[in-house]
Amino acid sequence: MKIRSLLIGSVLTALIAFSVFAEVKSKSITFSKDVNVNGVTLKAGKYKIEFDSEKNEISFARDGKVVAKATAHAEAAPKATGTRVETTPGENGDLLIAITFNGKDQRIVLANGQSAGATK
């Protein structure tokens, strides 16, 4: 009986530990202008963003459908006092470089045009 309890406790601990490392963050964001993500133009408007730190992937969904994905990573940043969207001019408009959400001390940096692939 003790072995069974110990085994169940170990499995639950492992699941909790795994869930901490495989963190998927989800937020909503509204772009005031069009931005490009990995070759896909995201029209101005509201999107749901999911960042999977285990896969190093960020996805952008609109109306429940994923419209773009890119390789990304999180890095330390000063605590944001508002949501910050970083872009740079590109061949087909502004290229999304990074996003820092209000109150967070991490910025999500995109590797636009590198692997993860675009969804059209």
N, C-alpha and C positions, 0 to 999 in steps of 0.2 A: 504494500500500500504506500509506504514511504517512497519507494522507488518511482512509482507511478506519479505521485505528487511532485517529486523532484523533476521528473521528465517533463511534465506539463509546465511547471514553472520555468524550466530551461527553454522550452520552445517559445513560451510567451515572451520571455526576456529577449530571445533572439529576434523575434518578430518586431518587437518594439525598437530594438537597436537598429535593425535593417530599415525600418520606416524612417528613422531619423536621418540615415545616410542617403536614402533614396527620396529626397525631398522634391516634391513638385509644388511649385508656387503658382498660384493663379490670381490674376488681378484684371480689372477692367481699365482701359485707357481710351481716351478720345483724342485722336489726332486732329489738329486744327487745319492741317494741309496734307496733301498727298506725300507719302514717303515710300521709298523702295526698300524691300527686304529680299535679299537673295534673288534678285531678278524679277520680283513681283511688285507691282505698284499697288500699295494699299491706299485706297481713296480716303479722303478725310472722313472721319466718323468714329464710331465706338467699336472697339475690339476687345475680345477676351484674350489675354495673353497667358500662356502656360509655360513656365520655365522648369525643365527637368534637369536638376543638377547632376544626377547620375549619368544621364545620357548626353549632357552638355548640349541640350537642344531647347530652342524656344519656338513656340508655335503661336500663330495669330489666327483667331477664329472670328467670323462675323456671321450673325444669324445662325449660329450653331454649326457652321462648316469651317474647317481649317482651310485658310486661303494661302498661308505662307509658313514656311519653316526655315530655320537657319541654325547653324552651329553657334553656340554662345557659352560664355562662362561668367561666373560671378567673381567680383573682386571688391576688396574693401574700399570704402569711400566715406567721406564725411557724412554725418547724418543729414539727410535731405529735409529741407523745410517746405518742400513742395515737390510734386512729380516733375522730373527733369527729363526731357527728350533731347538727345544729342544727334545731330545730323551733319552731313558734309555734302557739298555739291557733287553730283555725279553726272554721268553722261545722260541719264534719263530722269533727272530730277534729284531731289534730296535723298541721300542714302542714310538709312537709320544706322547709327553707330552704337548707341547705348541708351539704356533707360534706368533711371533711379527713381524709385517710388517714394512718395511722401512718408517721412518718419523712418525710413530704412537707412542702414549704413553699408549697403552693398549696391553696386551698380551692375547691371547685366549688360555685358559687352558682346555684341554680335560679330561674327566672323562672316560678313556678307560675301556671297559668291564662293564660299569654300564648303564643300561637302553638303551635308544634311538635305540638300535639294529643295527645289521650290515646288509648290503645289499650285497648279493653275486651275 
